Amino acid sequence: MKNQLFNDNTMKLGVMAFNCSHGSTVTMADGVWPMTWSDNATLARMVDNSGMEVLLPVGRWKGYGGDTNFNNRTFESFTWASGISAITEHCTVFATVHAPLIHPVAAAKMAATIDHISNGRFAINLVAGWFKNEFQMFNSLWREHDQRYEYASEWIELVKRLWIETKEFDFQGHFFEGKALWSEPKPLQQPRLPIMNAGSSTQGQIFSAKHADMNFVMLRQKDDTSDIKQINNLKVLASDLGRSSQCWIHAYVVCRDTEKEAKDYLHHYVVEKGDDVAVKNMLDIFGLQSKTLEPAVLDDFKYHFKAGHGGYPLVGTPEQIVSDIEKLSQMGVDGILLSWVDYLQEAQQWIDEVMPLLVQAGLRQPFIPS
Ligand SMILES: Cc1cc2nc3c(=O)[nH]c(=O)nc-3n(C[C@H](O)[C@H](O)[C@H](O)COP(=O)(O)O)c2cc1C
């Protein structure tokens, strides 16, 4: 079976962060995602039947305090992906994996297992570490930023060998060593599973260009020119290494019959009901520990973080949203991972009202379930 990440749709789509309480919205608005398995299963089946390409969990180990305690309850992403794979048939199912928190020998086998359960639909979003407080729970060494990517490089090199080598091998690296390493069964997808990475620093982008099939970009949204530059830069980095890399973004969606209704609702859940304490906690950790954003830029991001974890705003009528997506496609974006306040209701509306317009705009093919 062909992994849907590589199908012919010009703009690929997926849904993210529904393995976490509050999903991507840092708000106390009514209808926000409470996160139960039953709702996860319903949403996954709905997305799978719609022809979208991706189901992506985030890798999160604790919440961010405030009244929401945003992302306090999260399903672990490998086990989540295993369950989701068993009840879906079409979408690529991801796990978001913190390289330093799971040993490559365990990760290679868990990934191969899910690739079999999903019949070749599994993929990995490999992250190097973002929030120090999560690592403290594991008593795991919090390496200096760039070294985290060196660690992740060796991690993925070792995992890839475990996925293809049919004879036992010794491994002596800078971070890992082991004797007579071996893993069976191999993943169905050969020589390796698709890999995504969301690094935005120079080192993160170099890692992505070298190892990932998809870079998950957080567009700075200063202006279109700088966003296009950011996307092109990633694609050039990969093509200089003889590779190609898709550019994916995360977008938060507020789709209503009129632009005013959409903007009013956005204002309601971000400004009237947003959790300023949780977002401050998150950005304090983020600002201190990531090289990605300057402090001045963080202020702008507060709004976007409450609205949708720093994602790109798709706010308006179905027609306005499709026109924004056409622009994103022209800018070089290959895929969008969506989130909403009320996933079940709003994803259904997206499927009914936005997806047909994307087909009309030539950005997607009509979906015919196999
Ligand atoms: C849309 C998006 C989703 C992300 N999801 C996770 C996640 O689930 N877990 C995590 O630890 N980091 C996550 N990250 C953080 C990235 O892996 C990365 O650490 C961050 O973008 C900072 O880049 P840098 O590591 O190159 O400094 C995410 C980033 C983005 C943009």
PDBQT file of the ligand as one rigid body, heavy atoms in Angstrom, charges set to zero:
ROOT
HETATM    1  C1  LIG A 401       3.988  22.428  14.867  1.00  0.00    +0.000 C 
HETATM    2  C2  LIG A 401       5.052  21.964  15.827  1.00  0.00    +0.000 A 
HETATM    3  C3  LIG A 401       4.822  20.824  16.613  1.00  0.00    +0.000 A 
HETATM    4  C4  LIG A 401       5.784  20.400  17.532  1.00  0.00    +0.000 A 
HETATM    5  N1  LIG A 401       5.537  19.316  18.307  1.00  0.00    +0.000 NA
HETATM    6  C5  LIG A 401       6.431  18.960  19.253  1.00  0.00    +0.000 A 
HETATM    7  C6  LIG A 401       6.140  17.890  20.130  1.00  0.00    +0.000 A 
HETATM    8  O1  LIG A 401       5.089  17.251  20.033  1.00  0.00    +0.000 OA
HETATM    9  N2  LIG A 401       7.031  17.586  21.103  1.00  0.00    +0.000 N 
HETATM   10  C7  LIG A 401       8.202  18.279  21.248  1.00  0.00    +0.000 A 
HETATM   11  O2  LIG A 401       8.974  17.975  22.153  1.00  0.00    +0.000 OA
HETATM   12  N3  LIG A 401       8.515  19.279  20.394  1.00  0.00    +0.000 NA
HETATM   13  C8  LIG A 401       7.650  19.635  19.432  1.00  0.00    +0.000 A 
HETATM   14  N4  LIG A 401       7.942  20.679  18.594  1.00  0.00    +0.000 N 
HETATM   15  C9  LIG A 401       9.205  21.394  18.786  1.00  0.00    +0.000 C 
HETATM   16  C10 LIG A 401      10.205  21.136  17.682  1.00  0.00    +0.000 C 
HETATM   17  O3  LIG A 401      10.588  19.793  17.626  1.00  0.00    +0.000 OA
HETATM   18  C11 LIG A 401      11.423  22.050  17.865  1.00  0.00    +0.000 C 
HETATM   19  O4  LIG A 401      12.117  21.687  19.041  1.00  0.00    +0.000 OA
HETATM   20  C12 LIG A 401      11.037  23.516  17.909  1.00  0.00    +0.000 C 
HETATM   21  O5  LIG A 401      10.375  23.877  16.711  1.00  0.00    +0.000 OA
HETATM   22  C13 LIG A 401      12.237  24.428  18.119  1.00  0.00    +0.000 C 
HETATM   23  O6  LIG A 401      13.182  24.228  17.098  1.00  0.00    +0.000 OA
HETATM   24  P1  LIG A 401      14.683  23.880  17.476  1.00  0.00    +0.000 P 
HETATM   25  O7  LIG A 401      14.654  22.601  18.257  1.00  0.00    +0.000 OA
HETATM   26  O8  LIG A 401      15.367  23.702  16.142  1.00  0.00    +0.000 OA
HETATM   27  O9  LIG A 401      15.203  25.022  18.271  1.00  0.00    +0.000 OA
HETATM   28  C14 LIG A 401       6.995  21.110  17.664  1.00  0.00    +0.000 A 
HETATM   29  C15 LIG A 401       7.211  22.226  16.865  1.00  0.00    +0.000 A 
HETATM   30  C16 LIG A 401       6.269  22.650  15.939  1.00  0.00    +0.000 A 
HETATM   31  C17 LIG A 401       6.552  23.818  15.071  1.00  0.00    +0.000 C 
ENDROOT
TORSDOF 0
